[in-house]
Amino acid sequence: MSLVASIHPGSFFDLNRLPGADAVTKSFTLMENILGEQPGTFATAGEWDFEVIRVGGSEFLWMDRSISPPVSRALRLDAYAVAAHTAQRRTLLVGALGRLAEVHAEQFRHVAMFVRNLFWLSLRDPNTSITRITSSSDPALPFAIMFTDKAAQHIPPNTVITGASSRLLAENILHESVHQRISQTILTRKLFAPEYSSQTSPKIEITWRADQGSERNQWWEVDRAFHAAFVYNSLLRFRLTELSRNDLNSLERQAFADALAEGVDAVTYLVSELLRNRTLFTDEGNVELNELEAETGIAVELWQNWRA
């Protein structure tokens, strides 16, 4: 894909151009700039503690303090707190990042480029009726991803296993890193036509989300579908690679096989719907759509060969 593959020195997302000693403060400084907030609204809203996780020559900051109220409100995470750093979570996290580095080297390079801050979350009230997120990211907070214990058991939308797997966690980390990569691409390149607005966008029906209740989940704007299609495309390649390995347990293998079949249908549909809305993209955006269509075709063919 020709989506942003590097962060140019001196550009908006170049953390080296920002003051501060660590990527945590710098990410929140970017958040202030994106949301138009006063300096210090997020960047100094609390003391940021973290554990450095070093994998594959890259460093990730595993956050170790509750998210401050201003940040929680801005990210709509009021129901969550930072989960305790336990030996089990550490093993899963290091295993997930290690899996990406060792088996999915190209994709890990982009994970390391677009992810710095890792927020492992848990619900403040375990008895709440709120359904836990699996993983999440927000374009307002670059270089950060969030996930819960559920990310080691669940491949959205429908695949769940018993126990916990670092390989499922690896997929969810990759998933959110692709969202961050696409968000930066959209903010730094002109992919959508000048007249495009998510508020007035045509809606694409998402039948596999029909049982999730809200209309927002069942009908997606074109930019949201664009995000999802690129994520699915990346995950198809991840799942195909995993299924080519001989070190998966039976639950993992079945999970990736089920998710792959579901993902093929989803991305094929999304790409066809995006192509129907070509006029909402610039010439540059249409180049991306063409590449997405080509890569999806290759992935589908590989899946058909694998299934045969």
Secondary structure, 3 states (H helix, E strand, C coil): CCCCCCCCCCCCCCHHHCCCCCHHHHHHHHHHHHHCCCCCCCCCCCCCCEEEEEECCEEEEEECCCCCHHHHHHHCCCCEEECCCCHHHHHHHHHHHHHHHHHCHHHHHHHHHHCCEEEEEEECCCCCCCCCCCEECCCCCCCEEEECHHHHCEECCCEECCCCCHHHHHHHHHHHHHHHHHHHHHHHCCCECCCCCCCCCCEEECHHHHHHCCHHHHEEEHHHHHHHHHHHHHHHHHHHHHHCCCCCCHHHHHHHHHHHHHHHHHHHHHHHHHHHCHHHECHHHHHHHHHHHHHHHHHHHHHHHHHC
